[in-house]
Amino acid sequence: MMRIFLFFKLMLIAICLPLLWFGLSQGATVIDTLKMMAIGTVASVAITAFYPEIRGIKSGDVVAVVADERIPSLIGRPGRAVADGKRNDRIKITLSNGGEVVGVIENYNGLISPPRVRIIYEERPVD
């Protein structure tokens, strides 16, 4: 979900700044403004694609916890990262039921789905 919001914020900037420049500059042409919008759109897509790889997962981020790598993220259990990490790092995750798991960050997935973490170890409370 974070990626889609990032994309729309960047697109808003990519559209508003060239229009502001067009409105305030006396030598601005429509073609120059459209070129700036096109460059801004490409930059928005590129930043949205590479930003999760650079940022990784931060403490408090929502992740999808799966037991098998073949399970899609949307089907995984939701959890919150307790520690920061990047792809292939082991991190601790707190599940919504209060349990804790240790998993490996597999990927950062698509525009809507959260990052996927595969369980390595799960702590279960003793009743």
N, C-alpha and C positions, 0 to 999 in steps of 0.2 A: 504494500500500500504506500510505503514511503516513496518508492520510485515514481509512482504516478503523480503524487503531489509535487515532487521535485520537478518533474517534467512540465507540469502546468505552470509552476512558478517561473521557471526559466523561459517558457514560451511567452508568458505575459510580459516579461522584461524584454524579450526579443522583438516583441511587437510594439511595445510602448516607447522604448528608447528611439527607434528610427522615426516613429511618428512625431515624437517630441522634437527631434532634430529637424524634421521636415517643417514643423510649425514655427520653429524659432529661427531657422537659418534662411537667409535671403537667397543664397545660391543653391539651395537644395532642389533636386528634381525628383519626380515620381520614380524614375528608373533607379536612381541612387538609393532612394528609400526602400524600394522593393529588393534591391541587391542586399542591403543591410538586413532586411527581414529574413532573406534566404540564408545568409550567413548565420544569423542568430538561431534560426531553426535547426540548421546542421549542428551548431554548437550545443543546442539544447539536447538533441538526440545523443550526441557523443558523450556529453557529461552524464546524462541519465544512464547510459550504458556502462560507463567505467567507474562512476562514483562508488557503487557498493563494493567493488574490488579494492578500492583505495581505502575506504572507510572501515570496512569489515563489520563486525558485530560489536556493539557497545553494550555495557552493562545496562540492563533494563529494556533492551530491545525485545520485541516479540519474535519468537521463532516457532517453526513447526517441527515437532519431535516425531521422528519415525523410527520404527524398529528395523526396517529393511530399506535398502537403497532404491528398490523398485517402486516403493509407495510414493505417490505424488504428495507434495507439500500441503495441498488443500485438504487432504484426508488425515494428515498427521495431527497429533495432540498439540494444542497451544501451550507455550511456556514462555518464561522470561529468562533471558541470559543473566547470570550472576556475575560473569566476568567478560572482559573484552577478548576478542579473538578474530582471526582471519581464517581463510579457507584451510582445511586440514588440521586446524588447531583443536585441542581438546578443551571444552569449556563445561562449566557446571550450569545447570538449568533448573529453575524452580517451576514445577507444573502447577496447574490451577487447583489440583486437589491437595496441594501442600507437599507432595513428594519431590524428591530431588533426583536428577539423573546427571550422568556425565556422558557427553557425546562429542562427536567429531563434526565440525562444520563441513557440510558437503558442497553446498552451493548457495548462491544468493537469489536464485530463481527469477521470476518474471516481474511484471509491473505491479501485479496485485498480490501475489502470494508471498508469504514471509520466507526468510532464509530457512533452509532445511538442515536439521541436525540429526544425525543417526546415533541412536543410543548405543553406548558401550557398556554402561553400568547403571543400574537403577537401585536406589535405596528405597526400601518399603518400610513403613512404620510397623512396629510390632504391636499387636493388639493385646 
